[in-house]
Amino acid sequence: MTILVVGATGATGRLLVTQLLDRGQNVRVVVRSPDSLPESVRRDERLTMIRASVLDLSDEDMARHVKGCTAVASCLGHSLNLKGIYGQPRRLVTDATARLCEAIKSNESDTVTKFVLMNTAGNSNRDLQEPISSAQKCVTGLLRLCLPPHVDNERAADFLRMSIGQNDKMIAWAVVRPDTLIDQDWVTEYKEVLFQTRDMGWGDDIYLYTTLRELREQLPLRLVEGKPRVLKQYRGNGGNGVWKVEAHPNGRALVRVRHALRGSVEEELSLEEFLARCEGYFAGPGRIIDQPYQERLTEGMIRCYLVRDRVVGFGHQLINALFPPPPGAPPSEAPTPGPRLYYPPTRPDFQPLKARLEEQWLPAMQQVLGIDVQALPVIWDADFLYGPKTASGEDTYVLCEINVSSVHPFPDEALEPLARETAKRLRS
């Protein structure tokens, strides 16, 4: 496997190249200045350096460099100075994206090439009709007016969305929209917090698999209990790498599975076939979280938006990705995800969850993870599913995920406390 990376000397591109090499991949990079890469990277025998500016390459050279690559990753961005923001080239990301895709197509490969574009959180996915508040529309409008790189990012994503499309036979693409990037070499823990806090009030019967062997040995023991499980890869979004798994009534060697990725349907597989699909999730630092499937999933997921340690709004969504089909209907008729609706922090029926989160669970999480209250993010969110009702009929809640690096969009009511907290931290 060979992967081409453009923008390889930037803060993100450099880390991507390093991680790919650490995972044993062959990497090609297009760089103007090879010295911008760490010496340990430059000396790696699996690295091929092409010294050039990506937009200065001829069409023939571009086609030659992408030939044989299973994936292309663009980490291109404009320099954060006056010349980079307001100077030329204004269409760096858009033109590079278009030319790289044209080069892929010109090779007429028999296999699909993956294209990953690093973009911006301010760029909404218009194919999903993501809800955007009036305030956020104003902010996006100002970005378009004042920051030419934002328009460039939007146009690059639109090229993939409209010119390549979702059913292209040569290119499978994804646009990554990071909200906040931290300039550090270490990789943050992600879904593992679910395992680390499993004994707290929001926890459940959660397990962590760090190797495929652990998954092969332990998953059947949990499925034999007769209840479905949800497996989540360490990193991923949009339902990618999230599976509902349950034992098949015809035997222990068979399982029923459904991928949470849009368009997926329930399948019946041998256990070994399913394990083979999970093998890639353990690459590098990869691992899998195993949670019980929550039967009240059909009532939706509650997202609590927080500024530091206070809830400032809610989102509620029918995240139907793992919904069962209607009674008597085939698996293909399971419902599709509904919109996420936003509410102020005063919504009455969410007050019990808000109280437990602020008064009990956050202090407990800080103690378990060793996080001081001042170190909590300016804005972040925690997703909860409804757990079983208590004997007295009260709701319980199970932590589904915590998001820190991609929180946009959020309720309008969060803007004022977010601005106050930001100003406070800038002054400190």
Beta strands, then each sheet from edge to edge (+ up, - down):
strand 1: 2-6
strand 2: 26-31
strand 3: 47-51
strand 4: 71-74
strand 5: 113-118
strand 6: 171-176
strand 7: 207-209
strand 8: 229-233
strand 9: 242-248
strand 10: 251-259
strand 11: 267-270
strand 12: 288-292
strand 13: 301-307
strand 14: 310-317
strand 15: 340-343
strand 16: 380-387
strand 17: 396-403
sheet 1: 3+ 2+ 1+ 4+ 5+ 6+
sheet 2: 7+ 12- 8+ 9- 10+ 11-
sheet 3: 15+ 14- 13+ 16- 17+
end
